[in-house]
Structure formats: C-alpha cells, structure tokens
Amino acid sequence: MKDCISLEEREVIPKGVQQTAVAEEKVQSFFFDDDYERLQLLNKINIQLNNSNPTLFYPGCGADIFFPLIYVEKLFPKLKKANFFFVDTQECLNLLLTQLDDVNVSFSQDKNIITFYWKHLLVTLEFIITDVFTMQLPSFDIYFERAFRIMKSEHPEYERWIFDALNPNGIIISDSGFQHLKLDQITAPKELSGYGEMVVAVKPGS
C-alpha cells in the first residue's frame, strides 16, 4: 500500500481535443490502493441524471481531477458531455494538466478553461481561484465534495447556500453533511466516505 502520493507539476503543451486511450494503470497510481478499490462500490448506486449536459461544481478541489471524473463516469455512464467548475484558493490548474497528460489525456486550453475527452465523455473544465465562502455561487446540476468538512464547519450556512444554488433535480455527492436539508437520499455505501458518512441525494424538482 502506498504511504504517500507525490504530485509535481510541469509545463504541459496542449495537444488539442482528441479521444485517446486513458492509461488506467497510471490513473490508479494517483490513488491509495484502498481508495481505488472502493470506487467499485459506485456500481451499487442507482441514480438518474435528467440533464444531458450538466454542470458539476467542486469547491476546494485542490489537485484532485480523477475522483470527480470517475464518479461521473461510473454513476452516469451514458453521459456524453459535462461542464466542470472547479474552485480553490490556490492555483492548481497546472497540476491538473500534468496529471491529465500523465494518463494520456489530450486537451485544449484557453486561459483557465480546458477541454478534453475522458474516454467517451467530453469535459469542459473551468478553474477559478477564489474563496468559495465569499464568491457568488453559480447554478449547477451536480455538487461534488471531498474532504471539505473542516473548512465548511466554520460556515454553518454554507450547505444551505449549496442547496439553493443546486438546480431542481440536481444531485449532491459528498463525503459528509447535508442531512438537515430537504433532499431525497439515495442509498450509497458509507465506505466511500473517509468519514463513513457518504451522501448521495437529489434535490426535489420544483
């Protein structure tokens, strides 16, 4: 089992948007073994996504690119297009690009927006450097959160803000929280969360 995962960014030249064969073994090297094995538990989740071109919002993303990609791939296998909106207080885009290049994913880039294929899924990803607790939230269809509990604990109103910005029939995927909101809970293996509190839930339609 890996004791640590080392990430080191480098300059990567965009090669354009092309469908390429993802180097799966290299993808696995960016995960701790137990975390990677637990991703198979996503196959036990039964959930529907109404939007054929959804927007996923991921605050505090850091250098994490593969968790949201694999979650979307496994939970919504028929999806062909998606928009990702990543937010962090630190500049992590170059680390994301390095990882994509490492696993043989080709991309185009226009400043802070990149476009690439993850297998059959066309992704447009916008990376914003800001504080999610002070920004004006966009509307989105999927909320994705990992290891963010400590940060949001200092802002008790934060989960309500997320709920309000989430579109009707939108989906929350989080490793903690959101129990007090009016959501339709989907059965999900708790082991997917490092806290043992995995939440997959749908906001009721208007």
LODO-451274 format. One line per 2 residues: their letters; for each residue x, y, z of N, C-alpha, C, O, CB. Coordinates in steps of 0.2 Angstrom, whole numbers, always signed. Last residue first. Glycine has a CB too. Example, Ala and Ser with C-alpha at 12.3 -4.5 7.8 and 13.67 -1.06 7.14 Angstrom:
2
SA) +64/-11/+35/+68/-5/+36/+64/+0/+39/+67/+6/+40/+70/-3/+29 ~ +66/-28/+39/+62/-22/+39/+66/-16/+39/+71/-17/+42/+57/-22/+45
end
This chain:
206
SG) -195/+107/-44/-199/+112/-42/-206/+111/-44/-211/+115/-43/-197/+119/-45 ~ -188/+91/-37/-190/+96/-43/-195/+101/-40/-198/+100/-36/-192/+92/-49
PK) -177/+89/-23/-183/+88/-27/-185/+93/-32/-182/+99/-31/-189/+88/-22 ~ -160/+84/-25/-165/+90/-23/-171/+89/-27/-172/+88/-33/-161/+97/-25
VA) -154/+69/-20/-157/+73/-26/-161/+78/-23/-165/+77/-18/-161/+68/-30 ~ -138/+62/-14/-145/+64/-13/-147/+69/-19/-143/+72/-23/-146/+68/-7
VV) -127/+54/-5/-129/+55/-12/-136/+56/-12/-140/+52/-10/-127/+48/-17 ~ -114/+54/+6/-121/+56/+5/-122/+57/-3/-118/+60/-6/-122/+64/+8
ME) -105/+44/+18/-107/+46/+11/-114/+48/+10/-118/+45/+12/-105/+40/+7 ~ -98/+43/+31/-105/+47/+30/-107/+49/+23/-109/+54/+22/-104/+54/+34
GY) -86/+40/+34/-91/+35/+35/-98/+38/+34/-103/+35/+37/-90/+31/+41 ~ -76/+48/+31/-79/+49/+37/-84/+44/+39/-87/+44/+44/-82/+56/+37
GS) -72/+44/+19/-67/+43/+24/-70/+45/+31/-67/+42/+36/-61/+48/+23 ~ -85/+36/+9/-83/+42/+13/-77/+40/+18/-78/+35/+22/-89/+45/+16
LE) -88/+24/+5/-85/+28/+0/-82/+35/+3/-79/+39/+0/-90/+30/-5 ~ -94/+17/+15/-87/+16/+15/-83/+21/+10/-77/+22/+10/-85/+9/+13
KP) -107/+18/+13/-104/+23/+18/-97/+23/+17/-93/+28/+19/-106/+22/+25 ~ -115/+16/-2/-110/+13/+3/-107/+18/+7/-103/+23/+4/-105/+9/-1
AT) -131/+23/-3/-124/+23/-6/-120/+20/+0/-121/+22/+6/-122/+31/-8 ~ -147/+27/-8/-143/+23/-5/-136/+22/-8/-135/+21/-14/-146/+16/-5
IQ) -151/+44/-8/-150/+38/-12/-146/+34/-8/-141/+36/-5/-147/+40/-19 ~ -164/+56/-2/-157/+52/-1/-157/+46/-5/-162/+42/-6/-157/+50/+7
DL) -169/+70/-7/-171/+63/-7/-165/+59/-7/-161/+59/-12/-175/+62/-14 ~ -169/+84/+5/-166/+80/-1/-169/+73/-1/-170/+70/+4/-158/+80/+0
KL) -169/+97/+14/-174/+93/+11/-172/+90/+4/-172/+93/-1/-181/+97/+10 ~ -156/+95/+26/-159/+98/+21/-164/+94/+17/-164/+88/+18/-154/+101/+15
HQ) -148/+89/+35/-154/+93/+38/-158/+96/+32/-162/+100/+34/-151/+99/+43 ~ -137/+83/+30/-143/+79/+32/-149/+83/+34/-154/+80/+35/-140/+75/+38
FG) -126/+88/+25/-132/+89/+21/-138/+85/+23/-143/+84/+20/-131/+87/+14 ~ -111/+78/+28/-116/+83/+29/-122/+83/+25/-124/+77/+23/-112/+89/+26
SD) -99/+70/+17/-101/+72/+24/-107/+77/+23/-107/+81/+18/-96/+74/+29 ~ -95/+68/+5/-92/+63/+10/-95/+65/+17/-93/+62/+22/-85/+62/+10
SI) -107/+70/-8/-102/+72/-3/-100/+67/+2/-104/+62/+3/-106/+78/+1 ~ -116/+75/-21/-112/+69/-19/-106/+72/-14/-102/+76/-16/-108/+66/-26
II) -132/+80/-26/-127/+81/-21/-123/+75/-20/-126/+70/-18/-129/+84/-14 ~ -140/+85/-40/-138/+79/-36/-132/+82/-32/-128/+85/-34/-135/+73/-41
GN) -156/+92/-46/-149/+91/-45/-147/+86/-40/-151/+84/-36/-146/+98/-44 ~ -169/+94/-46/-167/+88/-48/-160/+87/-48/-157/+82/-51/-170/+86/-55
PN) -166/+112/-47/-171/+106/-46/-169/+100/-49/-167/+100/-55/-178/+109/-48 ~ -148/+116/-45/-154/+116/-49/-159/+111/-46/-157/+106/-44/-152/+115/-56
LA) -141/+124/-31/-142/+117/-35/-148/+118/-38/-154/+119/-36/-142/+111/-30 ~ -142/+135/-23/-139/+136/-30/-139/+129/-34/-139/+130/-40/-131/+137/-29
DF) -147/+130/-11/-151/+135/-15/-148/+136/-22/-152/+137/-27/-151/+142/-11 ~ -137/+121/-7/-144/+118/-9/-148/+123/-13/-151/+122/-18/-148/+117/-2
IW) -127/+130/-4/-126/+125/-10/-133/+122/-12/-134/+122/-18/-122/+119/-7 ~ -133/+137/+6/-131/+141/+0/-130/+136/-6/-133/+137/-11/-124/+144/+1
RE) -133/+126/+16/-140/+130/+13/-138/+134/+7/-142/+133/+2/-143/+134/+18 ~ -120/+124/+18/-124/+119/+15/-130/+122/+12/-133/+119/+7/-125/+113/+20
YE) -116/+137/+25/-114/+135/+18/-118/+130/+14/-119/+130/+9/-107/+132/+19 ~ -119/+141/+37/-124/+142/+32/-122/+140/+25/-126/+140/+20/-126/+150/+32
PH) -108/+138/+45/-114/+134/+46/-119/+135/+40/-124/+131/+39/-117/+135/+52 ~ -93/+138/+43/-98/+142/+39/-105/+138/+39/-106/+135/+34/-96/+144/+32
ES) -84/+130/+48/-84/+137/+50/-89/+141/+47/-89/+147/+49/-77/+139/+49 ~ -86/+118/+41/-89/+119/+48/-88/+126/+51/-92/+127/+55/-85/+114/+52
KM) -79/+119/+29/-86/+122/+29/-89/+122/+36/-94/+125/+37/-91/+117/+25 ~ -67/+114/+33/-67/+121/+30/-75/+123/+31/-76/+129/+33/-65/+121/+23
IR) -70/+101/+37/-67/+106/+42/-68/+113/+39/-70/+117/+43/-59/+104/+43 ~ -75/+95/+25/-79/+96/+31/-76/+101/+36/-80/+105/+39/-80/+89/+35
FA) -69/+91/+14/-71/+98/+14/-74/+100/+21/-76/+106/+22/-75/+101/+9 ~ -67/+79/+7/-63/+81/+12/-63/+89/+13/-58/+92/+14/-55/+79/+10
RE) -76/+83/-7/-72/+78/-4/-68/+82/+1/-65/+87/+0/-68/+74/-9 ~ -91/+85/-17/-87/+87/-12/-83/+81/-9/-85/+76/-8/-91/+90/-6
FY) -101/+91/-30/-96/+86/-28/-91/+89/-23/-89/+94/-23/-92/+84/-34 ~ -116/+93/-37/-112/+96/-32/-107/+90/-30/-110/+85/-27/-116/+100/-26
ID) -124/+96/-52/-120/+91/-48/-116/+95/-43/-112/+99/-45/-117/+86/-52 ~ -129/+107/-58/-133/+101/-58/-130/+96/-53/-134/+91/-51/-134/+99/-65
FS) -129/+125/-53/-126/+119/-56/-131/+113/-55/-136/+113/-51/-119/+118/-52 ~ -126/+142/-53/-131/+137/-53/-127/+131/-56/-123/+131/-60/-138/+138/-57
PL) -112/+150/-44/-116/+149/-50/-122/+143/-49/-122/+141/-43/-111/+146/-56 ~ -111/+161/-30/-111/+154/-32/-115/+154/-39/-120/+157/-40/-115/+149/-27
QM) -100/+173/-27/-107/+172/-29/-107/+165/-33/-104/+164/-38/-109/+178/-34 ~ -88/+170/-14/-90/+170/-21/-98/+170/-22/-101/+167/-17/-86/+165/-25
TF) -85/+166/-1/-87/+173/-2/-89/+174/-9/-91/+180/-11/-81/+178/+0 ~ -82/+153/+0/-87/+156/+5/-89/+163/+4/-93/+166/+7/-84/+155/+12
VD) -73/+150/-10/-80/+148/-11/-85/+151/-6/-91/+152/-7/-80/+141/-11 ~ -61/+161/-15/-64/+158/-9/-71/+157/-10/-75/+161/-11/-63/+163/-3
TI) -52/+157/-30/-56/+161/-26/-58/+158/-20/-57/+152/-19/-63/+164/-30 ~ -49/+153/-46/-45/+154/-40/-49/+159/-35/-49/+165/-37/-38/+157/-41
IF) -57/+141/-56/-57/+148/-53/-53/+148/-47/-54/+144/-42/-64/+150/-52 ~ -57/+133/-71/-54/+133/-64/-54/+140/-62/-51/+144/-65/-47/+130/-64
EL) -68/+123/-80/-66/+130/-79/-63/+130/-72/-66/+128/-67/-72/+135/-80 ~ -69/+111/-93/-67/+112/-86/-65/+119/-85/-60/+121/-88/-62/+107/-83
TV) -78/+101/-102/-76/+107/-102/-75/+110/-95/-80/+110/-91/-80/+112/-106 ~ -77/+84/-108/-77/+89/-102/-75/+95/-104/-69/+96/-107/-73/+85/-97
LL) -85/+71/-115/-82/+77/-117/-83/+82/-111/-88/+84/-109/-85/+80/-124 ~ -83/+54/-113/-86/+60/-110/-82/+66/-112/-76/+67/-111/-86/+59/-103
HK) -76/+42/-117/-82/+45/-121/-85/+51/-119/-89/+54/-123/-87/+40/-122 ~ -62/+47/-109/-65/+41/-113/-70/+44/-118/-68/+47/-122/-68/+36/-108
WY) -63/+62/-108/-62/+57/-103/-65/+51/-105/-71/+50/-104/-64/+59/-95 ~ -57/+75/-118/-61/+69/-118/-59/+64/-112/-53/+63/-111/-61/+65/-124
FT) -57/+92/-114/-54/+86/-115/-59/+80/-115/-65/+81/-113/-48/+85/-110 ~ -53/+109/-111/-57/+104/-114/-54/+98/-116/-48/+98/-119/-61/+108/-120
II) -51/+122/-99/-48/+117/-103/-54/+112/-105/-59/+112/-102/-43/+113/-99 ~ -48/+139/-94/-53/+134/-96/-50/+128/-101/-46/+130/-105/-59/+137/-100
NK) -40/+149/-92/-41/+145/-86/-47/+139/-88/-50/+136/-83/-44/+149/-80 ~ -34/+150/-107/-33/+153/-101/-35/+148/-95/-31/+143/-95/-37/+159/-100
DQ) -39/+137/-115/-40/+144/-116/-40/+147/-109/-45/+148/-106/-47/+146/-120 ~ -33/+122/-122/-33/+126/-116/-34/+133/-118/-31/+136/-123/-27/+126/-112
SF) -36/+104/-125/-35/+111/-127/-36/+116/-121/-39/+114/-116/-40/+113/-133 ~ -29/+88/-122/-33/+94/-120/-31/+100/-124/-26/+101/-127/-33/+95/-113
SV) -27/+70/-119/-26/+76/-123/-31/+82/-122/-37/+80/-121/-25/+75/-131 ~ -21/+59/-108/-27/+63/-110/-25/+69/-113/-21/+73/-110/-32/+65/-103
NV) -12/+51/-102/-13/+51/-109/-19/+54/-111/-23/+52/-116/-13/+44/-112 ~ -8/+53/-89/-13/+47/-91/-15/+47/-98/-20/+43/-100/-19/+47/-86
DD) -1/+64/-90/+2/+58/-87/-2/+52/-89/+1/+47/-90/+3/+59/-80 ~ -10/+74/-93/-5/+72/-98/-2/+65/-96/+0/+61/-100/+0/+78/-99
LQ) -17/+75/-81/-21/+73/-87/-16/+70/-92/-17/+65/-96/-25/+78/-90 ~ -7/+80/-73/-10/+73/-71/-13/+70/-78/-13/+64/-79/-15/+73/-66
TL) -5/+92/-78/+1/+87/-78/-2/+80/-77/+0/+76/-80/+6/+89/-72 ~ -17/+98/-76/-15/+97/-83/-9/+92/-83/-9/+88/-87/-12/+104/-86
LL) -17/+99/-62/-22/+95/-65/-20/+93/-72/-21/+88/-75/-29/+99/-66 ~ -6/+108/-60/-6/+101/-58/-11/+96/-61/-10/+91/-62/-7/+101/-50
NL) -11/+119/-66/-5/+116/-69/-4/+109/-67/-2/+104/-70/+1/+120/-68 ~ -21/+123/-57/-23/+120/-64/-17/+117/-67/-18/+112/-70/-25/+126/-68
CE) -20/+128/-44/-19/+120/-45/-20/+118/-52/-19/+112/-54/-23/+116/-41 ~ -18/+140/-34/-18/+139/-41/-16/+132/-42/-10/+130/-41/-12/+144/-45
QT) -30/+141/-21/-23/+140/-23/-24/+139/-31/-28/+136/-33/-20/+134/-19 ~ -43/+141/-17/-40/+147/-16/-33/+147/-19/-29/+152/-19/-40/+148/-8
DV) -54/+134/-30/-49/+133/-25/-46/+140/-23/-46/+144/-28/-44/+127/-26 ~ -66/+126/-40/-64/+131/-36/-59/+130/-31/-60/+125/-27/-70/+135/-33
FF) -72/+120/-56/-68/+119/-50/-66/+125/-47/-64/+130/-50/-61/+115/-52 ~ -84/+115/-65/-82/+121/-62/-79/+120/-56/-82/+118/-50/-89/+125/-61
FN) -87/+106/-80/-84/+105/-73/-82/+113/-71/-79/+116/-75/-78/+101/-72 ~ -100/+100/-90/-96/+105/-88/-93/+105/-81/-98/+103/-76/-100/+112/-89
AK) -101/+86/-101/-102/+89/-95/-97/+95/-94/-92/+95/-97/-100/+84/-89 ~ -108/+73/-112/-104/+80/-111/-106/+82/-104/-111/+80/-101/-107/+85/-116
KL) -113/+60/-111/-108/+62/-117/-104/+68/-116/-99/+69/-118/-112/+62/-123 ~ -118/+47/-101/-117/+55/-102/-112/+56/-107/-107/+52/-107/-115/+58/-95
KP) -120/+34/-97/-122/+36/-104/-121/+44/-105/-123/+46/-111/-130/+35/-104 ~ -115/+33/-84/-111/+30/-90/-114/+32/-97/-110/+32/-101/-111/+23/-89
FL) -115/+40/-71/-119/+42/-77/-115/+39/-83/-113/+43/-87/-119/+50/-77 ~ -106/+34/-62/-113/+35/-60/-118/+37/-66/-124/+35/-66/-114/+40/-55
KE) -94/+32/-68/-97/+27/-66/-105/+28/-64/-109/+23/-65/-94/+24/-60 ~ -91/+46/-73/-90/+40/-77/-95/+34/-75/-98/+31/-79/-83/+38/-78
VY) -92/+53/-61/-97/+54/-66/-97/+48/-71/-102/+47/-73/-95/+61/-70 ~ -81/+47/-53/-88/+47/-51/-93/+48/-56/-98/+44/-57/-89/+52/-45
IL) -70/+50/-62/-73/+43/-61/-80/+42/-58/-83/+38/-60/-68/+39/-57 ~ -70/+64/-60/-71/+61/-67/-73/+53/-66/-78/+51/-70/-64/+61/-71
PF) -68/+66/-46/-74/+68/-50/-75/+65/-57/-81/+63/-58/-75/+75/-50 ~ -55/+59/-45/-61/+57/-42/-67/+59/-45/-72/+55/-46/-61/+60/-34
FI) -46/+66/-54/-48/+59/-55/-54/+57/-52/-58/+53/-54/-43/+54/-55 ~ -42/+78/-49/-45/+78/-55/-49/+71/-56/-54/+71/-60/-41/+80/-61
DA) -36/+87/-36/-40/+81/-37/-44/+82/-44/-48/+86/-44/-45/+80/-31 ~ -29/+97/-31/-26/+94/-37/-30/+88/-38/-27/+84/-42/-19/+92/-35
GC) -42/+107/-25/-35/+106/-25/-33/+103/-31/-34/+105/-37/-33/+101/-19 ~ -56/+110/-23/-54/+104/-27/-46/+102/-26/-45/+96/-27/-55/+105/-34
GP) -65/+118/-16/-59/+115/-13/-56/+109/-16/-54/+104/-13/-61/+113/-6 ~ -80/+113/-25/-76/+118/-21/-70/+114/-18/-70/+108/-16/-80/+121/-16
YF) -86/+109/-40/-82/+106/-35/-78/+111/-31/-73/+113/-34/-77/+101/-39 ~ -100/+106/-49/-97/+111/-45/-93/+108/-40/-96/+104/-36/-102/+116/-42
LT) -105/+102/-66/-103/+99/-59/-99/+105/-56/-94/+108/-59/-99/+93/-60 ~ -118/+103/-76/-113/+107/-74/-111/+104/-67/-116/+103/-62/-114/+115/-73
PN) -124/+92/-90/-124/+95/-83/-118/+99/-82/-112/+98/-85/-125/+90/-78 ~ -132/+88/-102/-125/+92/-102/-125/+96/-95/-125/+102/-95/-125/+97/-108
SN) -143/+82/-99/-139/+78/-104/-132/+82/-105/-127/+80/-108/-142/+78/-111 ~ -152/+80/-84/-148/+84/-89/-143/+81/-93/-139/+77/-90/-145/+90/-85
NL) -156/+70/-75/-160/+72/-81/-157/+76/-86/-159/+76/-92/-166/+76/-77 ~ -149/+55/-69/-147/+62/-71/-152/+64/-76/-151/+62/-82/-140/+63/-72
QI) -152/+43/-57/-154/+46/-63/-152/+53/-64/-153/+57/-59/-161/+45/-65 ~ -144/+29/-48/-147/+36/-48/-147/+39/-55/-144/+37/-60/-142/+41/-44
NI) -139/+18/-38/-143/+18/-44/-146/+25/-43/-150/+27/-39/-149/+13/-43 ~ -123/+11/-34/-128/+16/-33/-132/+17/-39/-130/+17/-45/-124/+23/-32
KN) -114/+1/-36/-120/-1/-32/-125/+5/-31/-131/+4/-28/-118/-3/-25 ~ -103/+6/-42/-108/+2/-46/-114/+0/-42/-119/-2/-45/-104/-4/-48
LL) -96/+11/-32/-100/+16/-35/-105/+12/-40/-111/+15/-41/-96/+21/-40 ~ -87/+2/-28/-94/+2/-24/-99/+7/-27/-105/+7/-26/-93/+5/-17
QL) -76/+4/-34/-80/-1/-37/-87/-1/-34/-92/-3/-36/-77/-8/-36 ~ -69/+13/-26/-73/+16/-32/-77/+11/-35/-82/+13/-38/-68/+19/-37
RE) -61/+5/-18/-68/+7/-15/-72/+10/-21/-78/+10/-20/-68/+12/-9 ~ -49/+4/-24/-54/-2/-24/-61/+0/-22/-65/-3/-24/-51/-7/-19
YD) -44/+17/-22/-46/+15/-28/-50/+9/-29/-55/+9/-33/-39/+13/-32 ~ -43/+17/-8/-47/+22/-11/-49/+20/-18/-55/+20/-20/-44/+29/-11
DD) -33/+7/-6/-40/+6/-3/-45/+11/-7/-50/+9/-8/-40/+7/+4 ~ -22/+13/-13/-25/+7/-15/-32/+6/-13/-36/+4/-17/-21/+1/-13
FF) -23/+30/-17/-21/+25/-12/-25/+19/-14/-30/+19/-17/-22/+27/-5 ~ -20/+36/-34/-24/+34/-28/-21/+30/-23/-16/+26/-25/-31/+30/-31
FS) -12/+37/-45/-14/+43/-41/-18/+42/-35/-21/+47/-32/-17/+48/-46 ~ -11/+24/-50/-5/+26/-47/-7/+33/-43/-3/+35/-38/+1/+27/-51
QV) -22/+23/-58/-23/+20/-52/-17/+22/-47/-17/+22/-41/-22/+13/-53 ~ -18/+30/-70/-23/+33/-66/-23/+30/-59/-23/+34/-54/-30/+32/-69
KE) -9/+20/-74/-6/+26/-72/-11/+30/-68/-10/+33/-63/-4/+31/-78 ~ -18/+10/-78/-13/+9/-73/-10/+15/-70/-9/+16/-64/-8/+4/-75
EA) -25/+17/-89/-28/+15/-82/-23/+14/-77/-25/+16/-71/-33/+9/-83 ~ -23/+29/-99/-18/+24/-96/-21/+22/-89/-19/+26/-84/-11/+27/-96
VA) -36/+31/-111/-33/+33/-105/-29/+27/-102/-31/+21/-102/-39/+34/-100 ~ -34/+34/-128/-35/+28/-123/-32/+30/-116/-26/+31/-116/-31/+22/-126
TQ) -42/+49/-133/-37/+44/-133/-38/+39/-128/-43/+39/-124/-30/+49/-130 ~ -49/+60/-143/-51/+55/-139/-45/+50/-139/-43/+48/-144/-57/+51/-142
QV) -43/+77/-142/-43/+71/-145/-46/+65/-141/-44/+65/-135/-36/+69/-148 ~ -40/+93/-143/-45/+89/-140/-45/+83/-144/-47/+83/-150/-52/+92/-140
GK) -23/+98/-140/-29/+98/-144/-34/+93/-141/-32/+88/-137/-28/+97/-151 ~ -12/+98/-133/-11/+95/-139/-18/+95/-143/-18/+91/-148/-9/+87/-138
PI) -3/+110/-123/-9/+107/-125/-9/+104/-132/-5/+107/-137/-15/+112/-125 ~ +11/+106/-114/+9/+109/-120/+2/+106/-122/+2/+100/-123/+14/+109/-126
VE) +15/+108/-97/+12/+104/-102/+10/+108/-108/+6/+112/-107/+7/+99/-99 ~ +27/+110/-85/+24/+113/-91/+22/+108/-96/+25/+104/-98/+29/+118/-94
RE) +23/+101/-70/+27/+103/-75/+24/+106/-81/+18/+106/-81/+31/+96/-78 ~ +21/+97/-53/+18/+99/-59/+24/+101/-64/+30/+102/-62/+14/+106/-58
EL) +20/+82/-44/+24/+88/-46/+22/+90/-53/+23/+87/-58/+32/+85/-46 ~ +15/+73/-31/+12/+76/-37/+17/+82/-38/+19/+86/-33/+5/+79/-36
SI) +15/+57/-23/+19/+63/-24/+16/+66/-31/+16/+63/-36/+26/+62/-25 ~ +7/+50/-10/+6/+51/-17/+10/+57/-19/+8/+62/-16/-1/+51/-20
CD) +12/+37/+2/+10/+44/+0/+10/+44/-7/+12/+40/-11/+16/+49/+3 ~ +12/+24/+4/+12/+28/+10/+10/+35/+8/+8/+39/+13/+19/+28/+14
KM) +3/+11/-4/+6/+17/-4/+6/+21/+2/+1/+22/+5/+4/+22/-10 ~ +4/-6/+0/+0/+0/+0/+4/+6/+0/+9/+6/+4/-5/+0/+6
end
